[in-house]
Structures are given as structure tokens and as C-alpha cells.
Amino acid sequence: MLKIDAHQHCWQFDPVRDSWITDEMSVIGRDFMPADLLAVLQHNGIEGTVLIQTCHSEDDNRFMLHLAEENDFIKGVVGWVNLQSSNVEDRLKHYAQYSKMKGFRHVLQSDPDEQFMLRDGFKQGISLLHKYNFTYDILIYPNHLKYASILAAEFPDQKFVVDHLAKPNIKSKEIDGWKKGIQALAKHQNVYCKVSGMLTEADWYCWHTDDFTPYLDTVFNAFGISRLMYGSDWPVCLLAGGYNRALEVLQLYTSKLSRQEQEQFFGENAIEFYNLKG
């Protein structure tokens, strides 16, 4: 069974395009390419990754697909298309030619309109993804969870995965509202969850492994082992400890699971969700 990291990024740093990288985040304000990650993956026995978009540009799609073509360990790409565009189906047909293009994502968390995902134009784009066997990554904050539930209910045949547990405020130990939202979203069987990005939602400089337990308990109980997948969020995880420490938190937590359940979490579920090939 392949071990899969279902969430990592590569970029050639552009301070204008990548303005989300603030001065406080200067450690990731540089280029990150596959060669920078490969040794870390090999050290941890990770055999494949899914490369995820970071900006709203089809140029980024071409960049990622080129990297995937050159690096066999990149098993899939999640890109971006303008789902509200009148020619979105033409773009989906275009990307259907690429075996490693697996799905799409929009940075919903940053849009000033909390209900952006419920716009008619956006939903029209979502309605076409299943036709081309594309997945959709939901990148949101806890306040968006109720809208994600509405979206998932409207498209029961569409495969969705919520990134980074919907970014609960672990640093402040806020959990109640997020927990209710996650439990409601998990009722939709077409929605998966990436257990990723937790370190950067905690205190970057002095988090403890136990800080994550209530949040992990929530998603494991809500989604069950068959709809959860491991993701590192590399290189963003370098802000709060790095790849090895992010992985260790989840290895410790899942050590109580059976070997089969661990294999599901660390690979099989991502392979099934994204239809990854060896």
C-alpha cells in the first residue's frame, strides 16, 4: 500500500502574487520545489503526494502539471479554474486530458462574501465536476461550515474534501462552534476531511501534542476512518515545527488504530478519493 501525503504545495515565490505570506511567515517566502521535499518524504516512507494550488491562475495549473510529469512521486494535482466562467466546461474538458489532474480548489476562506460557494454561478461550475470525475477541495474557516453543508447536500454525487479540518482556532482552544459545524458537514457521505494544517492553527512556537487531541477526536468520530486522509501542508508546516513533527503528531494519535485503519488513513483513502495511480 502506497503511503500518500494528500496535501502539499510547490511554488516559485512571487511577493506580489503570494502576498498572503507575511513578514511573520518569512521562512516560507522562497521557492519550494519537488527536490526540496523528496528527501523528507523518503525519510518518512511517504511514496506519493497530491500537489495543491495556491493561487487563482491557470498558469499555476500548467506549472503543477509540469512538475507532476517530471516527478513520479507527485501522483495527483488539484488546480484552479474559474467555476463561474461561461466557458468552464471547456476548461474542464481540457484538463480531463491530463491523467494527473484530479480536482480543483478555490481559496474560499479569503473571499469577503462568506456565502461565495452558494452563488449560482459557482454552483453551476460545481455541477459539472462529477461529469469529468473531478474532486473539489473545500478551503474554509469554521464560519463557512454551514454553507459547505448546504453545498454538499445540493450535490450528493460530487466528491468533496474539507482541507485542514476547516481551520479551527486551536491556539485559542475554541472548539464548540467548529465541532457542531464539522459534525453537521460529516453527515454528508460525499464529504471527506484532510487531517492537515493543524500545527499552523495552534501556537506556532509552543504547541503541545495534547493541544490537537480534542480536534482529532472530533473528526475521527464524525467522519470515521474511511473518510479521513493525511496531509502535511508542506511547506506551510515549516512555520510551526516542520514536516517530521506534523507527521509525528498523527502517528502518535493513530497508533491506537489497527494496521488496516492506519493504512486507510495514511494512503488508501487518498488513493480512492483522488483515483491515484501507482
WOCORFEN-V220513 format. One record per backbone hydrogen bond with DSSP energy under -1.0 kcal/mol. NH is the residue of the N-H (numbers start at 0). CO is the residue of the C=O. Records with the same first field share a line. If there is no record, write none. Layout:
NH->CO  CO
//
This chain:
3->265
4->47
5->229
7->49
8->233
10->31
17->13
18->15
20->17
21->19
24->21
25->22
27->24
28->25
29->27
31->10
35->32
36->33
37->33
40->36
41->37
42->38
43->39
45->40
46->2
47->2
48->72
49->4
50->75
51->7
52->77
56->54
61->57
62->58
63->59
64->60
65->61
66->62
67->63
68->64
69->65
70->66
73->70
74->48  72
75->48
76->99
77->50
78->102
82->80
84->81
87->84
90->86
91->87
92->88
93->89
94->90
95->91
96->93
97->94
100->97
101->76
102->76
103->134
104->78
107->105
108->138
109->106
110->107
115->112
117->114
118->115
122->118
123->119
124->120
125->121
126->122
127->124
128->125
131->128
132->129
133->128
134->101
135->158
136->103
137->160
143->140
144->141
147->143
148->144
149->145
150->146
151->147
152->148
153->149
154->150
157->154
159->189
160->135
161->191
162->137
164->193
165->162
166->163
169->167
170->200
172->169
173->168
178->174
179->175
180->176
181->177
182->178
183->179
184->180
185->181
187->184
190->187
191->159
192->226
193->161
194->228
195->193
200->197
210->207
211->208
215->211
216->212
217->213
218->214
219->215
220->216
221->217
222->218
223->219
226->223
228->192
229->264
230->194
232->6
236->232
237->234
238->235
239->236
241->236
245->241
246->242
247->243
248->244
249->245
250->246
251->247
252->248
253->249
256->253
261->257
262->258
263->259
264->260
265->261
267->262
268->263
270->266
271->267
272->268
273->269
275->270
//
